């Protein structure tokens, strides 16, 4: 089975997470500069089988798109022609940064470590991907009932 990637898109850098080949576990991959994201994805896809890319959809509390959404849309337009057979999925990422900080605190990271924004970004991407996998599994179970 092919992997699924998730991207927590940011103006300066993007956190990236990936599943294992069985699509059971989401793990942090790395953070890359936003300007290097497209090249990173092309290289990764050239080395690994990827079934889907989940890109976080940042929404405000009222459900309206956040101010970064136009930049994400621009990136998606650049990415789409290079995807071929890979599915692109948008997934609500509200509160993932807060959840990432909470997860890092729970895991025992120091305050200094939590100031590393790249760590928060990859943790956020991992949370997006794990949430996506859980929702996918719930839908699969409902369909088989």
C-alpha positions in Angstrom: 0.0 0.0 0.0 1.2 3.5 -0.7 1.8 6.2 2.0 -0.3 9.2 2.7 1.4 12.6 3.4 0.0 15.5 5.3 1.1 19.2 5.1 0.7 21.9 7.7 1.2 24.8 5.3 2.8 28.0 6.7 4.1 31.2 5.2 7.7 30.4 6.2 7.8 26.7 6.6 5.6 23.6 6.3 5.4 20.7 8.6 5.1 17.3 6.8 4.0 14.0 8.2 3.7 10.6 6.5 2.0 7.3 7.2 3.7 3.9 7.2 3.2 1.8 4.1 0.1 0.2 5.7 -1.4 3.6 6.4 -1.9 2.8 10.1 0.4 5.3 11.9 1.1 9.0 11.2 4.7 10.0 12.0 6.4 13.4 11.7 8.6 13.6 8.6 10.2 17.0 8.6 9.7 20.7 8.2 10.8 22.4 5.0 10.9 26.0 3.9 7.7 26.8 2.1 9.7 28.0 -0.9 11.2 24.4 -1.1 8.0 22.5 -0.5 7.2 21.7 -4.1 10.7 20.4 -4.8 10.6 18.3 -1.6 7.3 16.7 -2.5 8.5 15.9 -6.1 11.7 14.2 -4.6 9.7 12.3 -2.0 7.1 11.1 -4.5 10.0 10.0 -6.8 11.3 7.8 -4.0 8.2 6.6 -2.2 4.8 5.4 -3.4 2.2 8.1 -2.3 -1.5 7.5 -2.6 -2.7 10.9 -1.2 -1.6 14.3 0.1 -3.6 15.8 2.8 -3.3 19.6 3.0 -4.6 21.3 6.1 -7.5 23.6 5.6 -7.1 26.5 8.1 -10.5 27.8 9.1 -11.4 30.5 11.6 -13.7 29.8 14.5 -16.7 31.0 12.4 -15.9 28.5 9.6 -14.5 31.2 7.2 -11.1 30.5 5.5 -8.1 32.0 7.3 -5.9 34.7 5.6 -3.4 32.1 4.4 -5.9 30.2 2.3 -5.1 32.1 -0.9 -1.5 31.2 -0.6 -2.5 27.5 -0.1 -4.7 27.7 -3.2 -1.8 29.1 -5.2 0.4 26.3 -4.0 -2.2 23.7 -4.9 -2.5 25.1 -8.4 1.3 24.6 -8.8 1.2 21.1 -7.3 -1.8 19.6 -9.1 -0.1 19.2 -12.6 2.7 17.2 -10.9 0.5 14.8 -9.0 -0.7 12.5 -11.8 -2.4 9.6 -9.9 -2.1 11.1 -6.3 -5.2 12.2 -4.6 -5.3 15.7 -3.0 -7.4 16.1 0.1 -8.1 19.2 2.2 -8.7 18.6 5.9 -9.9 20.9 8.6 -6.8 21.8 10.7 -8.5 24.1 13.3 -6.7 23.9 16.7 -3.9 21.6 15.5 -1.2 24.1 16.6 -2.7 24.2 20.1 -3.1 20.4 20.1 0.5 20.1 18.9 1.8 22.2 21.8 -0.3 20.2 24.3 1.1 17.0 22.8 4.6 18.3 23.1 4.0 19.3 26.7 2.5 15.9 27.5 5.5 14.2 25.9 7.9 16.1 28.3 9.5 18.5 25.9 11.1 21.5 27.5 9.9 25.1 27.0 13.0 25.7 24.9 12.3 22.7 22.7 8.7 23.9 22.2 10.0 27.3 20.9 11.3 25.4 17.9 8.6 26.3 15.4 9.6 23.4 13.1 8.8 20.9 15.8 5.3 22.4 16.3 4.8 22.4 12.5 5.7 18.7 12.0 3.6 17.8 15.1 0.7 19.7 13.7 1.1 17.9 10.4 1.1 14.6 12.3 -2.1 15.5 14.1 -3.8 16.4 10.8 -2.8 13.1 9.3 -3.7 11.0 12.3 -7.1 12.7 12.5 -7.6 12.1 8.8 -6.7 8.4 9.2 -9.2 8.1 12.1 -12.0 9.7 10.1 -11.2 7.5 7.1 -11.4 4.4 9.3 -14.7 5.5 10.9 -16.2 6.0 7.4 -14.9 2.7 6.3 -16.6 1.0 9.3 -19.9 2.7 8.7 -19.9 1.7 5.0 -19.3 -2.0 6.0 -22.1 -2.0 8.6 
